Every structure is written in C-alpha cells, then in structure tokens.
C-alpha cells in the first residue's frame, strides 16, 4: 500500500488524495497519518466487503503483528476524518468479523485507480527490478531488519502524534510512552526527541529533551518551538513571535508553532490573523481538539453563531468530555441569550469534564441564573460568587471577567482583571490555581484571549480598557509592530491616540 503510487479518486461526496494523505468533503479538508489513510484506502478498495483485522494487518501493516489498539485507533481516526470533512459514508464495525464502508452505491462508483496517472512500467524496468531483487538476496536480511525497525519507529511516532492531539490527560501519558519507545528505538532521531519534548509536563525535563533534539538537528521544529515557548515571558513578545515565525518558515506545518501563534494573536486582538493560523493548524492535525474548540469561538467572534453551535456540538461528539470544547459550548450558550440551554447543559452530569470542581459549577450556575432572570438580586449574587471564586484559578478569573462583563457589572469585572493581570486590588490571583486543580488551572488562562470575544464587548467599551492594555504591555507590542487589534474588537482603544 504505497500512498505515492495511488491516484486521486472520488467516493460519494468526498475526494481522496492518497499521495497528499488528504480527504476533502463538503465541510472541509483533513489530512491523516499514513497508516490511517492506508486503512481508508483498504476499506475503499474492498467496495463494501468486510475486511477482517487480519486483512488490515496484511494490507496496511505488512503483516506485522500489532496490538488491537493500533487497529482500533486507526479506524477511529478514519471515522474522525469522515466526520470532520462531512463525507457521506461511514465505517461500520461488523461484530467479531471486521469493518466495511457503508453509505455508498458501489454499482455507480468508479473504481479507484491503483497507479498514479502517467506512470507505466516497461520491460527494461522490470528486468532492472529483477536485478535489484537478486542483489537484495545477498543483503536482504539487513535490509529487512532496517525496514522493520523503520516501520516500527514510524508507527510509534504516528500513534503518539494522534494521542497528543486530544484533551485526555491519559492520552498524553500514552503519547509520552510511545515517544520514549521511539527514542529507545532510534536515539539519533531528532524528530523523536522533539516530539517527546513537547509531550513532557516537567519544564526542566522538557527543556533538556529539546536541547538533545537540537544537538542532533538544529532545525528540529518541535524542540525549537518548545524552547521559544519557555522563553516567552523572559523575552519581548516581538522576539518570541519572530522565533515562531522563523520556525514556520522552515517547517510550515509545525502544529505546535501554529497553535501558539493562533493563541497569541487572539490575545492581542488580531482575530483575523488568529483565524488563519488556526485553520492551518486544523489542516495539519485534524484530530487535535485544541484548534477545533478555537474554531467554535472564532465563528462566534465573527458573528457566525449557528456555525459556532454546529462546531461545538460536533466537537463534543468527537471528543466527549473535552474540557475546552465543553467550556466553549457553555460560554456561547450563555452569552447569546440562551442561559436556559446553558443551565441544562451544566446539569447534564454525563457531559461534564471529570475534573470540573465545585467552585467552577457554583460560579457558572450563579451567572447563568442571573443572565436568565435579569433580576438585580440574582445579578448581585452572581457578582458575589464570581468574585469569591475568581482568585482560586486563572480560568475562574477569566470566566468571572466574561460573565460579569456580559451582566454589565464592569466595576467587578475590572477588579477581577486587575487581580489576574496586575496582582493588585482586592481580588488578587492565587498562585496559578494551586487551590483549585481543575481544567481552569492551566496558566494559559491567564492570557488575554478572552478579552477580545463578544462576551467582553462591554469591558472593551469601558474607558478603563486602554489603560489596562497599556499597563500589561499590549500597547507597547501594538506600537512596535504597527499592528493594532481588528477594528471590530477595539472598543475604547484609539490607535491614533496611543501610537
């Protein structure tokens, strides 16, 4: 199953481009790992017939014995590609037998091409191939061993990349194990060391691992991106931004750099630039839930609420329990006049992230009740509870700023913002969520991406907003770059007065 030798073809409403590992459908395009696309092609070639696990092993894994987990994940990723692109067919599991594609009229389906257009083999090529085959008999054992090790290495990297793209902490641990195995298999691979570096939680160990990768290859993109990230708050933002842009010149598909820049630009009010980078990240890693939940937010930011709803709902079907998709779904409901739907979603215990803590639930509930009723009493109670929970974790402070802004309690919202961004005032932030270890404890919540979304429009319109931006360094960045927030999110910011 050589993807480079397969021609492009159409199945149902989707176009398959094997050599580019790409599937294109009515909802967009998605790129899959080689093994995943091989499984899709094998099922397509079968034209509705059931392929057993043994068939898939023979066709896609060269007959090597791998665990059921490898096949399960490959099939799961095929299904995610089909769902992401809107392909009008599915992969059906036939219990205790195997898998097949359903939803296609195979009688009217043109058979896929097996050899790329224009490629032909003549007699001389076949004779040459025979000579090569004879030569391989002499050194065949060494070649086969090398191929087996390379195939095993590629499989470890491929599976680790897919696992790393989920929000599940257990998947992150599994990805680390796989990358460690890849390093053990080939200690001279900068790629393996680079992937391992961006999977590790411990800053020091991650940095040392990245340095090891760069000793082997000074251009290894993941290692460079991780070291740039760790320097972010020690360097000027423009130097950090330049470092990531330089990485993307060398490695345009480096998902780590794309995601970091998309996040940074949103926090600077550069919503359009953030949108473009986020879409690039999705094309590189269609199975990563991080850029998908951002896509939901970005559609909301640009006024496409129905599209944001669709993406949030679809994302939660693909990644049930994802804390960031859950939060996006809640916030879009809450701040688009649908507090009742948000309350029902909050009470759906099965859909809640497993590490959602009591302070988080209490602050959400108080704010949603206040939004739904609009009564002064409920609004005052929401202000009290959100102000009490805000110091516990950066995410609780971010939620308080958004919800209090939406409720029109701007004095309270600015008190929380001063505590979060400047460590001053009566609501000073605790040590990065040390008292509330839940999904909101991530230090990334302390950034400013949520200041430039519809929920905080009142906050931006307040005359205190330019001063806050001046004090926390944003104005200095905008001046130096000569790039200001998009006009529709500037609020009280006036570049002519601040330049």
Residue pairs with C-beta under 8 A, 6 or more apart in sequence:
1 38
1 41
1 42
1 59
1 60
3 18
3 19
3 21
3 34
3 37
3 38
3 41
4 18
4 19
4 116
5 114
5 115
5 116
5 119
6 18
6 19
6 41
6 112
6 113
6 114
6 115
6 116
7 18
7 112
7 113
7 114
7 115
7 116
7 117
8 15
8 16
8 17
8 18
8 19
8 113
9 15
9 16
9 110
9 112
9 113
10 16
10 110
11 44
11 87
11 89
11 101
11 104
11 109
11 112
12 87
12 88
12 89
12 103
12 104
12 109
13 25
13 26
13 86
13 87
13 88
14 23
14 24
14 25
14 82
14 85
14 86
14 87
14 88
14 89
15 23
15 24
15 25
16 22
16 23
16 40
16 41
16 44
16 112
17 23
17 24
18 37
18 41
19 116
20 31
21 31
21 32
21 33
21 34
21 37
22 29
22 30
22 31
22 32
23 29
23 30
23 31
23 32
23 37
23 40
23 81
23 82
23 85
23 87
24 85
25 82
25 85
25 86
25 87
25 88
26 85
26 86
27 84
27 85
27 86
28 84
28 85
28 86
28 282
29 85
29 283
30 80
30 81
30 84
30 85
30 283
30 286
31 283
31 284
31 286
32 40
32 77
32 78
32 81
32 286
33 77
33 158
33 161
33 162
34 154
34 158
35 60
35 61
35 70
35 74
35 155
35 158
36 74
36 77
36 78
36 81
36 158
36 162
38 59
38 60
39 56
39 60
39 71
39 74
39 75
39 78
40 78
40 81
41 112
42 51
42 55
42 56
42 59
42 60
43 51
43 78
43 91
43 99
43 100
43 101
44 101
44 112
45 112
46 100
46 101
47 101
47 106
47 109
47 111
48 100
48 101
48 102
48 104
48 106
49 100
50 94
50 97
50 98
50 99
50 100
51 59
51 98
51 99
51 100
52 97
52 98
53 68
53 71
53 98
55 98
56 71
56 74
56 98
56 99
57 63
57 64
57 65
57 66
57 71
60 74
61 70
61 151
61 155
62 151
64 148
64 151
64 152
66 155
70 155
70 159
73 159
73 162
73 163
75 91
75 93
75 99
77 162
77 287
78 91
79 90
79 91
80 286
80 287
80 318
81 87
81 286
81 287
82 89
82 90
82 91
83 314
83 317
83 318
84 286
84 318
88 103
89 101
89 102
89 103
89 104
90 101
90 102
90 103
91 99
91 100
91 101
91 102
92 99
92 100
92 101
92 102
93 99
94 100
136 143
149 185
149 186
152 185
153 182
153 185
153 186
153 189
153 192
156 178
156 179
156 181
156 182
156 185
156 192
157 178
157 179
157 182
157 191
157 192
157 195
159 175
159 178
160 174
160 175
160 176
160 178
160 179
160 182
160 195
160 199
161 175
161 195
161 285
162 287
163 171
163 172
163 174
163 175
163 178
164 171
164 172
164 175
164 195
164 198
164 199
165 255
165 285
165 287
165 288
165 289
165 290
166 172
166 287
166 288
166 289
166 319
166 322
167 289
167 290
167 319
167 321
167 322
167 323
167 324
167 325
168 321
172 199
172 201
175 199
176 196
176 199
176 200
179 192
179 195
179 196
179 199
180 196
182 189
182 192
182 195
182 196
183 189
183 192
183 193
183 196
185 192
186 192
188 216
189 216
190 213
190 214
190 216
190 217
190 220
190 223
191 213
191 217
191 220
191 222
193 209
193 210
193 212
193 213
193 216
193 220
193 223
194 210
194 213
194 220
194 221
194 222
194 223
194 226
195 222
196 209
197 206
197 207
197 209
197 210
197 213
197 222
197 223
197 226
198 206
198 210
198 222
198 225
198 226
198 256
200 206
200 209
203 230
206 226
206 230
207 226
207 227
207 230
209 223
210 222
210 223
210 224
210 226
210 227
211 223
211 227
213 220
213 222
213 223
214 220
214 223
214 224
214 227
219 250
219 251
221 247
221 250
221 251
221 254
221 256
221 257
222 254
222 256
224 243
224 247
225 244
225 247
225 254
225 256
225 257
225 260
226 256
228 240
228 243
228 244
228 247
228 257
228 260
229 256
229 260
231 240
231 243
232 240
235 243
236 480
237 264
237 473
237 477
238 477
238 480
238 481
240 264
241 261
241 264
244 257
244 260
244 261
245 261
247 254
247 257
248 254
248 257
248 258
248 261
251 257
252 280
253 280
253 284
254 284
255 281
255 284
255 285
255 288
258 277
258 278
258 280
258 281
258 284
258 291
259 278
259 281
259 288
259 290
259 291
261 274
261 277
262 274
262 277
262 278
262 281
262 291
262 294
263 274
263 294
263 444
263 447
263 449
264 447
265 271
265 273
265 274
265 277
266 274
266 294
266 298
266 449
266 452
267 447
267 448
267 449
267 451
267 452
268 448
268 474
268 477
268 478
268 485
269 451
269 452
269 474
269 484
269 485
269 486
269 489
269 490
270 483
270 485
270 486
271 298
271 301
271 302
271 452
271 485
271 486
271 488
271 489
272 486
274 294
274 298
275 298
275 302
278 291
278 294
278 295
278 298
279 291
279 295
281 288
281 290
281 291
282 288
282 291
282 292
282 295
285 291
289 315
289 318
289 319
289 322
289 324
289 325
290 324
292 311
292 315
292 318
292 319
292 325
293 312
293 315
293 322
293 324
293 325
293 327
293 328
295 311
296 308
296 311
296 312
296 315
296 325
296 328
296 329
296 332
297 308
297 328
297 332
297 453
299 305
299 307
299 308
299 311
300 308
300 332
300 336
300 453
300 454
301 452
301 453
301 454
301 489
305 332
305 336
308 328
308 332
309 332
312 325
312 328
312 329
312 332
313 329
315 322
315 325
315 328
316 322
316 325
316 326
316 329
316 351
319 325
320 351
321 351
321 352
321 353
321 354
322 353
323 353
323 355
323 356
323 439
324 439
326 351
326 352
326 353
326 356
327 439
329 345
330 342
330 345
330 346
330 364
331 399
331 402
331 455
333 339
333 341
333 342
333 345
334 342
334 367
334 368
334 371
334 403
334 406
334 455
335 402
335 403
335 406
335 454
335 455
336 454
339 368
339 369
339 371
339 372
340 372
342 364
342 368
342 371
343 365
343 368
343 369
343 372
345 351
346 352
346 361
346 364
346 365
346 368
353 438
353 439
355 437
355 438
355 439
356 438
356 439
357 436
357 437
357 438
359 389
359 392
359 396
359 436
360 389
360 395
360 396
360 399
360 436
360 438
360 439
360 440
362 385
362 389
363 385
363 386
363 389
363 390
363 396
363 399
363 400
363 403
364 399
366 378
366 381
366 382
366 384
366 385
366 386
367 382
367 385
367 386
367 399
367 403
367 404
367 407
369 378
369 381
369 382
370 378
370 379
370 381
370 382
370 407
371 403
371 406
371 407
379 407
379 408
379 409
382 403
382 404
382 407
382 409
383 404
383 407
383 409
383 412
386 396
386 399
386 400
386 403
386 404
386 412
386 416
387 400
387 412
387 415
387 416
387 427
389 396
389 400
390 396
390 397
390 400
390 416
390 419
390 420
390 427
390 429
391 397
391 419
391 427
391 428
391 429
391 430
392 430
392 433
392 435
392 436
393 430
393 432
393 433
393 435
393 436
393 438
393 440
393 441
393 445
394 420
394 429
394 432
394 433
394 440
394 441
394 442
394 443
394 444
394 445
394 446
395 433
395 438
395 439
395 440
395 441
395 442
395 445
396 436
396 440
397 416
397 417
397 419
397 420
397 427
397 429
397 445
397 446
398 420
398 440
398 445
398 446
398 450
399 440
400 412
400 413
400 416
401 413
401 416
401 417
401 420
401 450
401 451
401 456
401 459
402 450
402 453
402 455
402 456
403 455
404 410
404 412
404 413
404 416
405 413
405 455
405 456
405 457
405 458
405 459
406 455
406 456
406 458
408 458
410 458
410 459
410 462
413 456
413 459
414 459
414 462
414 464
414 468
415 425
415 426
415 427
416 427
417 459
417 468
418 424
418 425
418 427
418 468
419 425
419 426
419 427
419 428
419 429
420 429
420 446
421 446
421 448
421 468
421 471
421 472
422 471
422 472
423 429
429 446
432 441
432 443
432 446
433 440
433 441
433 442
433 443
433 445
434 441
448 472
448 474
450 456
451 459
451 460
452 460
452 485
452 489
457 491
459 465
459 491
460 489
460 490
460 491
460 492
460 493
461 491
461 492
462 491
462 492
463 492
464 492
465 491
465 492
465 493
466 475
466 492
466 493
466 494
466 497
466 498
469 475
469 493
470 476
470 498
475 498
478 484
478 485
478 495
478 498
479 498
479 499
484 490
484 493
484 495
485 493
